[in-house]
Amino acid sequence: MVGDLGLREMIGRGRLGARGIF
């Protein structure tokens, strides 16, 4: 896992955005 910053970015972009990060 990346960390709080990564989680916040995923939540901010949305679940679809989170998939793009992974």
C-alpha positions, 0 to 999 in steps of 0.5 A: 500500500502507498499510504495515507496520501495514496488513499486520499488521492484514490478517494478524491478521484473516486473508485474508478480513478483508484483503479487507474492508479493500480 
